[in-house]
Amino acid sequence: MAALFRLAAPNVSDPDSFYHFRHAAIYAEKGLTYARFPWLVYSAVSRFSADLAYGFHVLLIPFTLLRNEILGIKLAAILETLIVLVLMYLVMRRHRIACSGVWPFVLFLLGPPMTYTFLQTRPQTLTMGFSALLLSFMVRGSAWGVLVAAFGICFFHLNVFVVVPAVVLVAALVRGCTSRTWEWRKWVAALAGMVLGLALRPNLIGAAKLEYVQFVVHEMVRGARIPLLFGREWFPLNLVDATTAFTWFLLAWVGMAALALVTRCARGAGKSAEDRALLWSSLALSVLFFAVMIHTTKRATPLWATFGVIFVAVACSQFLWGRSVERERLLSAETRLVAGCLLAALLMVMAGGVVNDHLIHEKWVGRSSYRMWGAGQWLKENARPNDIVYNVSWGTFPELFFWDPQNRYVSGLDPIFLFAYDKALYWKTHHLQSGTATSQTWPSMYMKPEEAEDTYTMVKRDLRASHVVLEPSRREKLEEYLESDSRFERTYDDGEVVVFAVR
């Protein structure tokens, strides 16, 4: 399934996949202890010399040895999908969920956006599998399993470390309320796994500082409504879009939640303590991350989907056909049969929508994998090694870095890293990227005439850049200015990407 969907897609699904692959290639070339990252000159990433996705980059190293690097990116995404689906299957088997082999594919086919997530070569995908494993071991199993799952989350993607305390807290509270059991050893194991996930990287102090910027400073900036140019995934997913994208699974999720609550009110007994803990923990976590997805950031979508699928699977197993309720059933056999058929129909329609969008009409093709190839090759052949290239849009860094790793760039990965490095420099580039400035720019949030600076002077003196790369379709006015200023020379233009030399 993973190979079918990934290899059928002609392009690399997400630009960040290029960055992760190239960073892995750097480790393959320079060794696993190489901590520096000089490719982003004005960034907290280079200042702290840290890698928040270190474990994920180590995992990608074998794929960087392939001659066809685009194929390597796709094969890595297939491996990620395989790991997550296998971990989901193991969770289902551990808890004797009915139809264990079906539920991992329900997660994969949950909706076109979720399948798109699986097609990306990004560490967020692995988080789904390890989060499911962490919940499973918090409910049933040894503390060692908790340690391994917590380690996996933090080692592969330190950005989402907060998932560990969230899962541990919810599972512990549910276990404590339903069975008066407080397994403090698992709490310690989760903490140990987090510490190990942080420690087993070349520069753990730098990683901790960078995580502070990415998590704490980032949230402070968003809370203060400072208009940084965040990526779209940092914005919430409104309820209408969520309903449109995940219609059928939402019906199943809400329906099974209602059935679980009604059954709980009518029959407080039945089922083992572990069954009850998994049911209510997965429901609570899915509701929690659904709220985060709707009110804070759509990056919580994979976690909502993961815990939502676990909850629906457990609820179906317990209330419709599972062994755990044979002695005491609220629904008659006929009602359970009808409910089971309706659920199966919903899931089939859901899968049909994904197949239609991804395989038939190819609505999620994305941009060409080679759109930055020409500009990258030109820079590699004509710019001096280690020259600073001013990429006007921070989002172009992953592809430029992939095609031309011999030069350095101004900003990338997340605007918060440039903002944390130098606020004045961030605002100067912010106004140029947002299109509110051309020949002059400003070192503060608001454009004040007395603070205006000549753009050429800023690029030459402050950025020390020798080239400017921009996408004319998004920056028409800036392109017109650069074209009109003799201090900039157009040296490359393929209709989609333009390179100007700074004289």
C-alpha positions in Angstrom: 0.0 0.0 0.0 2.8 2.4 0.9 4.7 1.7 -2.3 1.6 2.0 -4.5 0.6 5.5 -3.2 4.2 6.8 -2.9 5.5 5.6 -6.2 2.3 6.6 -8.0 2.9 10.3 -7.0 5.2 11.9 -9.5 6.7 14.5 -7.2 8.1 14.8 -3.7 5.1 15.6 -1.6 6.5 18.2 0.7 9.5 20.6 0.3 10.8 19.9 3.8 11.5 16.3 2.6 14.4 17.8 0.6 16.0 19.3 3.7 15.7 16.1 5.8 17.3 14.1 3.0 20.2 16.4 2.5 20.9 16.7 6.2 21.1 12.9 6.3 23.5 13.0 3.4 25.7 15.4 5.4 25.9 12.9 8.3 26.8 10.2 5.7 29.6 12.3 4.5 30.9 14.0 7.7 30.0 11.4 10.3 27.3 11.0 13.0 29.0 13.4 15.4 29.0 16.4 13.1 27.0 19.0 14.9 27.5 22.2 12.9 24.9 23.6 10.5 26.5 26.5 8.7 24.1 26.4 5.7 21.7 28.9 7.5 23.9 31.9 8.3 21.5 34.0 10.3 19.6 31.4 12.3 19.3 30.0 15.8 20.0 26.6 14.1 23.5 27.6 13.2 24.0 29.5 16.4 23.2 26.5 18.6 24.6 23.9 16.1 21.8 21.5 16.9 19.5 19.1 15.0 16.0 18.5 16.4 15.3 15.6 14.0 18.7 13.9 14.5 17.4 10.3 14.8 15.3 10.7 11.7 18.2 11.9 9.7 20.3 8.9 10.9 17.5 6.6 9.7 17.6 8.2 6.3 21.3 7.7 5.7 21.1 4.4 3.8 18.7 6.1 1.3 21.2 8.9 0.6 23.6 6.3 -0.9 21.3 5.8 -3.9 22.3 7.5 -7.1 18.7 8.6 -7.8 18.1 10.9 -4.8 14.5 11.7 -5.6 13.8 7.9 -5.6 15.7 7.7 -2.3 13.3 10.3 -0.8 10.3 8.3 -1.9 11.7 5.0 -0.7 12.3 6.6 2.7 8.7 7.7 2.9 7.7 4.1 2.1 9.8 2.8 5.0 8.2 5.4 7.3 4.7 4.3 6.4 5.6 0.7 6.9 7.0 1.4 10.4 3.9 3.3 11.4 1.5 0.7 10.0 3.4 -2.1 11.7 3.4 -0.3 15.0 -0.3 0.3 14.8 -0.9 -3.3 14.0 1.2 -4.4 17.0 -0.8 -2.2 19.2 -4.0 -3.7 18.0 -2.7 -7.2 18.5 -1.4 -6.4 22.0 -4.9 -5.5 23.1 -6.7 -8.3 21.1 -8.7 -5.8 19.0 -11.0 -7.4 16.5 -9.9 -7.1 12.9 -6.4 -6.0 14.0 -5.1 -6.0 10.4 -7.7 -3.5 9.2 -7.2 -0.6 11.5 -3.7 0.4 10.4 -5.1 0.9 6.9 -8.0 2.9 8.3 -5.4 5.3 9.6 -3.7 5.4 6.2 -7.0 6.0 4.4 -8.5 8.3 6.9 -8.8 11.2 4.5 -6.7 12.7 1.6 -4.7 15.0 4.0 -3.7 12.1 6.2 -2.5 10.0 3.2 -0.6 13.1 2.0 1.1 13.1 5.5 2.2 9.5 4.9 3.7 10.4 1.6 6.0 13.0 3.1 9.6 12.1 4.2 9.3 13.9 7.5 9.7 12.8 11.2 6.1 13.7 12.0 5.0 10.4 10.4 7.0 8.3 12.8 5.5 10.2 15.8 2.1 8.6 15.1 3.5 5.0 15.5 5.5 5.7 18.6 2.6 7.7 20.2 0.3 4.7 19.7 3.0 2.4 21.2 3.4 4.7 24.2 -0.3 4.7 25.0 -0.4 0.9 24.6 2.4 0.3 27.1 1.0 2.9 29.5 -2.2 0.9 29.6 -0.7 -2.6 29.6 2.9 -3.8 29.7 6.3 -3.1 31.2 8.0 0.2 31.9 10.6 -0.8 29.3 8.1 -0.4 26.6 7.2 3.1 27.8 10.9 4.0 27.8 11.4 2.7 24.2 8.3 4.6 22.9 9.2 7.9 24.7 12.8 7.6 23.4 11.5 7.0 19.9 9.4 10.1 20.0 12.1 12.4 21.2 15.1 10.9 19.4 13.4 11.0 16.0 11.6 14.3 16.4 12.4 16.4 19.5 9.9 19.0 18.4 7.0 16.9 19.6 8.4 16.0 23.0 5.2 17.4 24.6 3.3 14.4 23.3 5.1 12.2 25.9 3.8 14.0 29.0 0.4 14.4 27.4 0.0 10.7 26.8 1.5 9.7 30.2 -0.7 12.2 32.1 -4.0 11.2 30.4 -3.3 7.5 30.7 -2.2 7.8 34.3 -5.3 9.7 35.3 -7.6 7.3 33.5 -5.9 4.3 35.1 -6.1 6.0 38.4 -9.8 6.8 38.1 -10.9 3.5 36.7 -8.8 1.0 38.7 -7.0 3.0 41.4 -3.7 2.0 39.9 -0.8 4.4 39.8 2.2 2.9 38.0 4.8 5.5 38.9 7.6 3.4 37.4 6.2 4.1 34.0 6.2 7.8 34.6 9.9 7.5 35.5 10.5 5.4 32.4 8.8 8.0 30.2 11.0 10.7 31.6 14.1 8.5 31.1 13.1 7.9 27.5 12.8 11.6 26.9 16.2 12.4 28.4 17.8 9.6 26.3 16.1 10.9 23.2 17.7 14.3 23.9 21.1 13.1 25.1 21.9 10.7 22.2 22.7 13.4 19.7 26.0 15.3 19.0 25.0 18.6 20.8 22.4 18.0 23.5 22.8 21.5 25.1 22.4 23.1 21.7 19.4 20.9 21.0 17.7 21.9 24.3 18.3 25.6 23.5 16.9 25.2 20.0 13.9 23.4 21.3 13.3 26.3 23.6 13.2 28.6 20.6 11.0 26.3 18.6 8.5 25.6 21.4 8.6 28.3 24.0 9.6 31.4 22.0 7.5 30.3 19.1 4.4 30.0 21.3 5.1 33.3 23.0 5.3 35.0 19.6 2.1 33.4 18.4 0.4 34.3 21.6 1.4 37.9 21.2 0.1 37.9 17.7 3.4 39.0 16.2 2.8 38.5 12.4 5.7 36.3 11.5 5.5 34.5 8.2 4.7 31.1 9.6 4.1 28.1 7.5 0.5 27.1 6.8 0.7 24.0 9.0 1.1 26.2 12.1 -2.4 27.7 11.6 -5.5 25.9 12.9 -7.7 23.8 10.7 -11.2 25.3 10.8 -14.1 23.1 11.6 -15.6 23.3 8.2 -12.4 22.2 6.5 -12.0 19.4 9.0 -15.5 18.2 8.4 -15.0 18.3 4.6 -11.6 16.5 4.7 -12.6 13.8 7.3 -16.4 13.5 6.9 -16.7 9.8 7.2 -14.2 9.1 9.9 -15.7 12.0 11.9 -19.1 10.3 11.7 -17.5 7.0 12.9 -15.5 8.7 15.7 -18.5 10.8 17.0 -20.9 7.8 16.7 -18.6 5.4 18.6 -18.0 8.1 21.3 -21.7 8.5 21.8 -22.1 4.7 22.0 -19.3 4.4 24.5 -20.8 7.1 26.7 -24.3 5.7 26.6 -22.9 2.2 27.3 -20.9 3.6 30.2 -23.9 5.2 31.7 -26.1 2.1 31.3 -23.5 -0.5 32.2 -20.7 0.7 34.5 -19.3 -2.8 34.9 -18.0 -5.3 32.3 -14.7 -5.2 30.5 -11.3 -5.4 32.1 -9.6 -2.4 33.7 -7.1 -2.4 30.9 -9.8 -2.4 28.3 -11.6 0.5 30.0 -8.3 2.4 30.3 -7.4 2.1 26.6 -10.9 3.1 25.6 -11.2 6.2 27.7 -7.5 7.2 27.3 -7.7 7.1 23.5 -11.0 9.0 23.5 -9.6 11.7 25.8 -6.4 12.0 23.8 -8.3 12.2 20.5 -10.5 14.9 21.8 -7.5 16.8 23.2 -5.6 16.8 19.9 -8.8 17.5 17.9 -9.2 20.7 20.0 -5.5 21.6 19.4 -6.0 21.0 15.7 -9.1 23.2 15.5 -7.9 26.0 17.8 -4.1 26.1 17.6 -2.4 24.2 14.8 -3.2 21.6 12.1 0.1 19.9 13.0 -1.9 18.0 15.6 -4.0 16.3 12.9 -1.9 13.1 12.7 -2.1 12.7 16.5 -5.8 13.2 16.5 -6.1 10.7 13.8 -3.9 8.1 15.6 -5.7 8.2 18.9 -9.1 8.5 17.1 -8.5 5.3 15.2 -7.3 3.5 18.3 -10.5 4.6 20.1 -12.8 3.6 17.2 -11.1 0.3 17.0 -11.3 -0.4 20.7 -15.0 0.7 20.8 -15.9 -1.5 17.9 -14.1 -4.4 19.4 -15.8 -4.0 22.8 -19.4 -2.9 21.8 -20.0 -4.5 18.5 -18.3 -7.9 18.3 -15.5 -8.2 20.8 -14.8 -11.0 23.3 -14.6 -8.6 26.2 -18.4 -8.0 26.3 -19.8 -11.4 25.5 -21.1 -11.8 29.1 -23.0 -8.5 29.1 -24.1 -6.7 25.9 -26.2 -3.6 25.7 -27.0 -4.0 22.0 -28.9 -6.9 20.5 -27.2 -9.1 17.8 -29.3 -7.5 15.1 -28.4 -4.0 16.2 -24.7 -4.8 16.4 -24.9 -6.3 12.9 -26.5 -3.2 11.4 -24.0 -1.0 13.2 -21.1 -3.0 12.0 -22.3 -2.9 8.4 -22.8 0.9 8.6 -19.3 1.3 10.0 -17.8 -0.9 7.3 -19.7 1.2 4.7 -18.3 4.4 6.1 -14.8 3.1 6.0 -15.2 1.9 2.4 -16.5 5.3 1.3 -13.6 6.9 3.2 -11.1 4.7 1.4 -12.7 5.4 -1.9 -12.3 9.1 -1.5 -8.6 8.8 -0.8 -8.1 6.5 -3.8 -10.0 8.9 -6.0 -8.1 12.0 -4.8 -4.6 10.4 -4.8 -4.5 7.8 -7.5 -7.2 8.6 -10.0 -7.5 12.4 -10.2 -4.0 13.1 -8.5 -5.2 16.2 -6.6 -2.3 15.9 -4.2 0.5 15.9 -6.8 2.3 19.0 -5.4 4.9 21.1 -7.1 7.6 19.7 -9.4 10.4 18.0 -7.6 12.8 19.8 -9.9 11.5 23.3 -9.8 14.6 24.6 -7.9 17.0 22.3 -9.8 18.0 24.9 -12.4 18.7 27.7 -9.9 20.6 25.3 -7.7 22.7 24.0 -10.5 23.5 27.5 -11.7 24.5 28.6 -8.2 26.7 25.5 -7.8 28.5 26.2 -11.1 28.8 30.0 -10.9 28.8 31.1 -7.3 31.9 30.7 -5.2 31.7 28.0 -2.5 30.3 29.3 0.8 28.8 32.4 -0.8 25.7 33.7 0.9 22.5 33.5 -1.1 19.6 35.6 -0.1 16.6 33.4 -0.6 13.8 35.9 -0.3 11.3 33.3 0.8 12.4 31.2 3.7 10.3 28.3 2.3 12.6 27.8 -0.6 15.6 26.8 1.6 14.9 23.0 1.6 15.0 22.7 -2.1 17.9 25.1 -2.7 19.9 23.3 0.1 19.1 20.0 -1.6 20.3 21.0 -5.0 23.2 23.3 -3.9 24.7 22.4 -0.5 28.0 24.2 -1.3 26.5 27.7 -0.6 24.9 29.3 2.4 21.5 30.8 2.8 19.8 33.5 4.9 16.7 31.9 6.3 14.9 28.5 6.3 13.1 25.8 8.2 11.0 28.2 10.3 11.0 32.0 10.5 11.2 31.8 14.3 14.9 30.8 13.9 15.8 34.1 12.1 13.6 36.1 14.5 15.3 34.6 17.5 18.8 35.2 15.9 18.2 38.9 15.0 14.8 40.6 15.2 15.9 43.7 13.2 17.3 41.5 10.4 14.1 39.4 10.4 11.9 42.4 9.9 14.0 43.7 7.1 13.6 40.4 5.2 10.0 40.0 6.3 8.9 43.2 4.6 10.6 42.1 1.3 9.1 38.6 1.5 5.6 39.8 2.3 5.6 42.2 -0.6 5.2 45.4 1.5 8.7 46.7 0.6 10.8 46.9 -2.5 13.5 49.6 -2.8 13.4 50.3 0.9 12.8 48.1 4.0 12.5 48.6 7.8 14.1 46.9 10.8 10.9 46.9 12.9 7.4 45.4 12.7 5.9 48.7 11.5 7.2 50.6 8.5 8.5 53.9 9.8 9.8 56.5 7.3 12.6 57.5 9.6 13.9 53.9 9.8 13.8 53.2 6.1 17.0 51.5 4.7 18.0 51.0 1.1 17.4 47.4 0.1 20.7 47.0 -1.8 22.6 48.3 1.2 20.8 45.8 3.5 21.5 42.9 1.1 25.1 43.9 0.6 26.1 45.1 4.1 23.8 43.3 6.5 23.3 40.0 4.7 26.6 40.0 2.9 24.8 38.2 0.1 26.3 37.7 -3.4 23.1 36.4 -5.0 19.3 36.9 -4.6 16.9 34.0 -5.4 13.1 34.7 -5.7 10.0 33.4 -7.3 8.6 36.1 -9.6 5.0 34.8 -9.4 5.0 35.6 -5.7 7.2 38.7 -5.7 6.4 40.6 -8.9 7.0 44.1 -7.4 10.3 43.0 -5.9 11.4 41.5 -9.2 10.5 44.7 -11.0 12.6 46.7 -8.5 15.6 44.4 -8.8 15.4 44.6 -12.5 15.4 48.4 -12.5 18.3 48.7 -10.1 21.6 48.4 -11.9 23.3 47.1 -8.8 21.5 43.8 -9.3 22.0 41.7 -12.4 19.6 39.0 -13.6 21.8 36.0 -14.2 19.3 33.1 -14.3 15.6 32.9 -15.2 13.7 29.7 -15.9 10.2 31.4 -15.7 9.6 30.1 -12.2 12.8 31.0 -10.3 15.1 34.0 -10.9 18.6 34.6 -9.7 20.1 38.1 -9.4 23.8 38.7 -8.8 24.6 41.5 -6.3 27.2 43.8 -7.7 
